[in-house]
Amino acid sequence: MQASSGASAASRTSAVVFEDVHKYFGTFQALDGINLTVRRGERIVVFGPSGSGKSTLIRCVNGLEGFQRGRIMVGEIPVDHGLGTVPLIRRKVGMVFQQFNLFPHLSIVENCTVGLVMTRGMSEQQARERAIEFLVRVRVSDQAHKYPSELSGGQQQRVAIARALCLQPEVLLFDEPTSALDPEMVKEVLDVMEELAESGITMICVTHEMGFARAVADRMVFMDRGRILLDAVPDVIFNNPRTGRLKEFFSHVSGSA
């Protein structure tokens, strides 16, 4: 009975839990025994070299990728296609992608309302009011009636963030949200993400933006070859990198100092 009570208490304080997760693409092992707990309200930055499993890790959270062994929990719900829980998970977990993924034939405000109307059953008016609220929050409300092709990359990514926020997720995933942007557009997106971090939403962000990570992250998770090599607070990551692999990675990444 005590163990059950403890597990229940843990699920109430944990937003996402990975337990011995293994993921293969054919014979290639993308995730190798991942164990990680993200508490509610935490801001986690996942980083590492290309091919280390970072994007695969977060794509498993909302069922965009399956996995062969282990367990992932979002709150008290297991991520399990077989049990049909993935639609429930996607009501709790929002995601912002590298390439914006906006619908080109819809206006900016329509991009933000379509999910609310189709999956949440909101009226057009309610959806529009919420969309405008979040477009104001990410500072692109003046673009509401334009189409994605009329916006800069930075503006499109801010719209993508607003669209995710409209669904009021408990957890927000970012998959290298600035990697497709020109350098001068990166700051405007990072500024919005920093403001979101201060709001208390649980965030798991895959990024190479080390300045952002130092400023925002509660913890940083360093991955290589499908494994977590280090999970620590930013001060430890930057000031006392305890693995040679992390030192080598920093030697190739600008902005890590």
N, C-alpha and C positions, 0 to 999 in steps of 0.2 A: 504493500500500500504506500509506503514512504517513497519507494522508487517511482511509482506512478505519479505521485504528487510532485516529486522533483522534476520529472520529465515534463509535466504540464506547466510548471512554473518556468522552466527553461524555454518552452515554446512560446510563452507569453512575452519573454524578453528578447527572443531571437527573431530576427527578420528572415534570415536565410541561413540554412545549415547544410554544409556538404559533409557527407560521411563516407570515406573511402571510395570516392568516385573515380571510375575508370572509363575512358572514352577512346574508342578506336575508329579510325577511318581505314578500313581494310586491315592491313597488317601494321599500319602506323598508329602508335599509341599517342594520342593527343593530350590525354589527362591520365596521370599515373598516381592513383591513390590520394586524391585531394581530400583533405580535412580542413574545414574552415567554417567559423561561425561569425556571422555578421549580426551585431545586436541592433535593435531598433534605434533609429536616429543616428547610427554611425555613418561616417563618410570614409569609404575604403577606396584606395587607389591601387589598381593592379597594374604592374608594369613588368617589363622584361624584354628580351630580344624577340625579333620576329620569329614566329613559329613556336613560341614557348607555350601556347595553349591559352593565352589570355582571353581572346575573343570567344573561343570555344567554351571556356569556363562560364562566362556570363550568358552565352546563348543557351546553355543547358538550363539556366534558371527558369526561363519562360517557355521552355519546350521547343525552341527553334532547332536545337540539336538533341538527339537522344543520347543515352549513355548505357553501357553494357553492365556495369557493376556499381554497387554502392547505392546511396540514397541522397536525395536533395529534398529539403523541406522548406517551404515558404510559410512561415508561421506554423500552423498545425496541419498544413496540407502538403502531402507528398507530390512531387513532380512526377507524374506517371501517366503516360499516354494510354497504357492498358486499362487503368482505372478510370480514365476519362476526366482527370482532374486538371488538365492543361487549360481548358477554357476558364476555370475558376482562378487558376494561377494568373492568367493574363488580365484578369480584372484587378489584380493586386499589384502587378508588376508592369511598369512602363519601360519603354526602351527608346533610346535615341541612337541612330545609326551613323556611320561615317558619311553616307551619301544622301542624307536628308530624307529620301524616300517619300517626298511629297507627291500628291497626285497632280500631274501637270495640267489637267483639264479642269481642275477646280480652283476657285479663288482661294486666297489665304484663309479667309474666315470659313469657307466651306471645307477646307482641309481639316480644320479644327472641329467642325460640328458634325461631320459625317459619322464618326465613330460614336458620338454621344446619341445621335438619333437612331442609328442602326443597332447598336449593341446595348445601350442603356435605356432606350425607349423614351428619351427626352423629346419634348416638343421642339420644333424649329426655333421658336422664340427663346425658350430656356437655354437651348444649346448655343444660340448666338450670343446671349448675354454672358454665358460662361466663357465662350471663346474670346470675346472682346476683353473680358477681365484678365485672362492670361496673356493675351497679346499685348495688353498694356504692361503687364508685369515684365515681359521680356523686351519691351520697348520697340515693338513693331506694329502697334495698332494703326498707325497711319498708312500701313501697307495692306490693310484688311481686304480691300476690294481688288487688289492686283493679283496676278498669277505668278506662280513660282519663277517662271522664266524672266520676269521683270525685276526680280530681287537679286541682290548680291549673294554670294555663298554664305557669308556670315549671317545675313538676314534670313536666308532659308533655314539655316541650322537653328536660329532662334525660334522660328516658326515651328520647327520640328519639336523643340523643347516645349513650346506652348501646347502643341497638340498632345504630347504625352501627359502634360500636367492637367489638361482638361479632364482626363479620365480619373484624376485624383488617386494616383497609385500610392500604395504603401511603400513600394521600393521603386527606385528609378535607376535604370542601367544605362551607362554611356559606353558605346563601343568606339573608342578613338574619335570623339566628336569633332576634333579640329584637324584631323589628318588630311582631309580633302580641301582645306581652306588655304587661300593665299596668306602669307605671313601677316599682312596688315589686317586681316579679318579675324585672326585667331583671338586677339585680346577681347573683342566685343563679345565673343561667345564665352570665353573664360570668365569675364566679368559677370555675366548672367549666371553661370554655374556657381560662382562664389556666392552670389546673393541667394541662390537656392540652398546651398549648403548651410547658410545661416538660418534658414527657415525650419530646420529640424527634420527634413525628409531623409529617409535612408537612401544612401547613394553608393553604388558600386561603379567605379569609373575606370575603364581601361584607357590609359593615356601615356604619352611620352613627355607631357608637359610637366617637367619636374618643379618649376617654380610654382605652378598651380598646386601640385601635390604637397609641397612644403607648406603652403599657406592654408590649405583646406583639409587635408586628410587627417583623420583620427589615427588611422593605421595605414601602412603601405605593405603590399604583398608582392614580393619579388618572385617571378616564375622563370623557370628555364627547363626546357625539354619535358614539359607536362607536369612538372613538380613545383611545389612551393618550397623555395630554398630559404626564405626569410619572411617573417610576418612580424612587423615591429612599428613603433611610432616613428614619425619622420626624423626626430632628432637622432635616433639610433641609426636609421638608414643613411642619413647624410653625414653624420659626424663620426660614426664608428661602424662603417660597413665591414661586417665580420667575415664575409666570404670573399675569396679571390674572384669568384665569378661576378659578384656585384661590383667590385672595384673595376674589373675589366669592362663591365657594361657602362659604368659611369664615365670611363675614359673615352667612350665613343658617343656619349650623349651630351649635347650642349645644354646649358642651363641647369645642370645638376649641382653646381657648386652653390 
